[in-house]
Amino acid sequence: MRYRPVVRHTVSVSELNFRLPGRLRFSEEMPENPAVPRDAATVVLLRDSDQGLEVFLLRRVAAMAFAPGMTVFPGGGVDQRDADESVRWAGPEPSVWAEEFAATEPLGRALVCAAVRETFEESGVLLAGTEKGVVEDATRFGDARQALVSRELSLASFLRDEGLILRADLLRPWAHWITPAQEKRRYDTRFFVAVLPDGQHADGVTTEAESAGWQRPQDALADAEEGRSMLMPPTWHTLTELAKFPSAADVLAADRTIVPITPTIVRDGDGLRVVVK
């Protein structure tokens, strides 16, 4: 798959008005010194099924310090080793990703590497291969996957040892969300989309999730609306966007301009609401 330059248009989120579940603890008070957001990457894995477009979702364990019990896409914080320039690369160069996400070139590189690493750690899907093809069976790298999770191994070392290159051409930029200033743990998260490679299987075998699986975006939204799951505003909004697409190919072909979105938490009666102005 070759990368097609993004034709820019503005992604509108002005309609977002999201009432937070009562089980979540947020403060409406703006802290005097808000926490500095940590850079992070999230990957929305896509596949086509007989029922239509599906996305891979994980339900985080209740003991997690951030977003406990929430249904999320695979992702996590950037590791300083994700900026390693020795990573062999196919697809858009780090400078292209830096421009898409309004970042420095080293951060652009680190975000893509973090996206690939976190996706492999949390779902077993490996967006890597050779110049001729993508890995078809990632289960043979199970030991390396665990070593990546424990931070005994860096992504650069893993790819080098296995003779693999990172396939940035499998990713597309999608969104940029920053945790509200009222939250103690904040993330500056860039969202990517990618199609499940042929032959690979998303298993969700991670200590951070109690369950995982594929769902149509509209079904995931229905679960949240009926109280069977909980979604953070970025996840809810992303699912709402994806529910409009008939196929993974249509998602990859979507025109995007990435703008940073920082929601605000406001009081709404006896509850709290997230709004984007």
C-alpha positions in Angstrom: 0.0 0.0 0.0 1.4 3.4 -0.9 0.7 6.5 1.1 -1.6 9.0 -0.6 -1.0 12.6 0.5 -3.8 14.0 2.6 -6.1 16.5 1.0 -6.8 18.9 3.8 -10.0 20.0 5.3 -11.0 20.9 8.8 -12.5 18.3 11.1 -15.5 19.8 12.9 -16.0 18.8 16.5 -18.0 21.8 17.5 -21.1 19.7 18.0 -19.4 17.5 20.7 -21.3 17.8 23.9 -20.8 14.7 26.1 -22.1 14.0 29.5 -19.6 12.1 31.6 -20.6 8.8 33.2 -21.2 9.2 36.9 -18.7 6.5 37.7 -15.9 8.7 36.4 -14.2 11.1 38.7 -13.3 14.5 37.2 -13.1 17.9 38.7 -14.7 21.0 37.1 -12.1 23.2 38.9 -9.3 24.5 36.8 -6.0 23.8 38.6 -3.5 26.6 39.1 -0.8 24.5 37.5 -2.3 22.0 35.1 -0.3 18.8 34.5 1.9 18.8 31.4 0.3 16.3 28.9 2.4 13.3 28.0 2.8 12.5 24.3 0.8 9.4 23.3 -0.4 7.5 20.2 -3.6 5.6 19.6 -4.3 3.3 16.6 -7.8 2.5 15.4 -7.6 -0.9 13.8 -10.1 -1.5 11.0 -11.4 -4.5 9.1 -14.3 -5.3 6.7 -16.8 -7.9 7.7 -20.0 -9.3 6.3 -21.8 -6.8 8.6 -19.7 -3.9 7.5 -16.8 -1.9 8.9 -15.5 -3.0 12.3 -13.0 -1.6 14.8 -10.9 -3.3 17.4 -11.7 -2.2 21.0 -10.4 -3.1 24.4 -12.1 -2.7 27.8 -9.5 -1.5 30.3 -9.3 -3.2 33.7 -10.9 -1.3 36.6 -7.6 -1.0 38.4 -6.0 1.3 35.8 -4.9 4.7 37.0 -6.2 6.4 33.8 -9.6 5.7 32.2 -10.4 2.6 34.3 -13.1 0.4 32.9 -13.3 2.4 29.7 -13.6 0.9 26.2 -10.7 2.2 24.1 -8.6 1.7 21.0 -5.0 0.3 21.4 -2.5 2.9 22.4 -0.3 4.4 25.1 2.4 6.8 26.0 5.5 7.5 23.9 8.7 5.9 25.2 11.9 8.0 24.8 13.4 5.1 22.8 10.6 5.4 20.2 12.6 8.3 18.7 15.5 6.0 17.8 16.7 7.1 14.4 18.0 3.6 13.6 14.5 2.2 12.9 14.3 1.2 9.3 11.3 2.8 7.7 8.9 2.4 4.8 6.3 5.0 3.9 6.0 8.7 4.8 9.1 10.1 6.4 9.0 11.4 10.0 8.9 15.0 8.7 5.6 14.2 7.0 4.1 12.9 10.2 5.5 15.9 12.1 3.7 18.2 9.7 0.5 16.3 10.0 0.5 16.5 13.8 2.2 19.9 14.3 5.1 18.3 16.0 8.9 18.3 15.7 10.5 15.7 13.4 11.9 13.7 16.3 8.4 13.6 17.9 6.8 12.7 14.5 9.1 9.7 14.4 8.4 8.8 18.0 4.7 9.0 17.5 4.7 6.6 14.6 7.0 4.2 16.5 4.8 4.4 19.6 1.8 3.7 17.4 3.3 0.5 16.0 4.8 -0.6 19.3 1.6 -0.1 21.4 -0.6 -1.7 18.7 1.7 -4.8 18.8 1.8 -4.9 22.6 -1.9 -4.5 23.2 -3.4 -6.4 20.2 -0.7 -8.6 18.8 -1.0 -6.8 15.4 2.4 -5.9 14.0 2.6 -3.1 11.4 6.0 -4.1 10.1 7.5 -6.3 7.5 9.9 -6.0 4.6 9.9 -3.8 1.5 8.1 -6.6 -0.3 5.3 -7.3 2.2 3.8 -7.2 5.6 4.2 -9.8 8.4 1.4 -12.3 8.0 1.9 -14.2 11.3 2.9 -12.0 14.2 2.4 -14.8 16.8 5.9 -16.0 16.2 7.2 -12.9 17.9 5.4 -13.6 21.2 8.5 -13.5 23.3 9.6 -10.2 21.8 6.1 -8.8 22.4 6.3 -9.5 26.1 9.8 -8.0 26.2 8.5 -4.9 24.7 5.7 -4.7 27.3 8.2 -5.0 30.1 10.5 -2.5 28.4 13.3 -5.0 28.3 13.4 -4.5 24.6 13.0 -1.4 22.4 11.1 -1.3 19.1 14.3 -0.4 17.3 16.1 -3.4 18.7 13.2 -5.8 18.0 12.9 -4.8 14.4 16.6 -4.9 13.8 17.0 -8.3 15.4 14.2 -9.7 13.3 15.3 -8.0 10.1 12.0 -6.1 9.8 11.2 -2.5 8.8 8.5 -0.3 10.2 5.6 0.0 7.7 4.5 3.6 8.2 2.6 3.4 4.9 0.0 1.3 6.7 -1.0 4.2 8.9 -3.0 7.3 8.3 -3.3 10.3 10.5 -6.8 10.8 12.0 -7.1 13.1 15.0 -5.3 14.9 17.8 -6.9 15.1 21.3 -5.5 16.6 24.5 -6.8 15.6 27.9 -8.7 18.4 29.7 -6.6 20.6 32.0 -8.7 19.5 35.0 -7.5 15.9 34.7 -4.4 14.9 36.9 -3.2 12.5 34.2 -3.1 14.2 30.9 -2.1 12.9 27.4 -1.4 14.7 24.2 -2.6 11.9 21.9 -2.4 11.6 18.2 -4.9 9.1 16.6 -4.0 6.9 13.6 -6.1 4.5 11.6 -4.8 1.3 10.0 -6.3 -1.8 8.4 -5.7 -5.2 10.0 -2.9 -6.8 7.8 -3.9 -10.0 5.9 -3.1 -13.1 7.9 -2.8 -11.3 11.2 -5.1 -11.7 14.2 -5.9 -9.1 16.9 -6.0 -10.9 20.2 -6.2 -8.2 22.9 -3.9 -10.3 25.2 -2.7 -7.6 27.5 -2.8 -7.1 31.3 -4.4 -3.7 30.7 -7.6 -5.0 29.3 -10.3 -7.3 30.7 -11.8 -8.0 27.3 -11.3 -7.2 23.7 -12.9 -7.7 20.3 -14.2 -6.4 17.0 -17.4 -4.3 16.7 -19.1 -2.1 14.2 -18.8 1.5 15.3 -22.6 1.9 15.6 -22.8 -1.2 17.8 -20.1 0.1 20.1 -21.9 3.4 20.4 -25.2 1.6 21.2 -23.5 -0.3 24.0 -22.3 3.0 25.5 -25.7 4.7 25.1 -27.4 1.7 26.8 -24.9 1.6 29.7 -23.1 -1.6 28.7 -19.8 0.1 28.3 -18.2 3.5 28.9 -16.4 5.7 26.3 -14.2 8.7 26.6 -15.2 11.6 24.5 -12.4 11.1 21.9 -13.4 7.4 21.5 -17.1 8.3 21.2 -16.4 11.0 18.6 -14.1 8.8 16.6 -16.7 6.0 16.5 -19.4 8.5 15.4 -17.1 9.5 12.5 -16.3 6.0 11.5 -19.9 4.8 11.6 -20.4 6.9 8.4 -17.9 4.9 6.4 -19.0 1.7 4.5 -15.5 0.2 4.4 -11.9 0.4 5.6 -10.8 1.6 2.2 -13.1 4.6 2.5 -11.7 5.4 5.9 -8.1 5.4 4.5 -9.2 7.6 1.7 -10.9 10.2 3.9 -9.6 13.7 3.7 -8.4 15.0 7.0 -6.8 18.1 8.5 -5.6 17.4 12.0 -6.3 20.1 14.6 -5.6 19.8 18.3 -8.8 19.4 20.4 -8.8 20.2 24.1 -12.2 19.6 25.7 -13.4 21.5 28.7 -15.3 20.0 31.7 -18.3 22.0 32.9 -20.9 21.5 35.6 -24.3 20.4 34.3 -26.8 20.1 37.2 -25.7 17.2 39.4 -23.2 15.9 36.8 -20.4 17.0 34.6 -20.3 17.5 30.8 -17.4 17.7 28.3 -17.8 20.3 25.6 -15.6 21.5 22.7 -16.1 25.1 21.8 
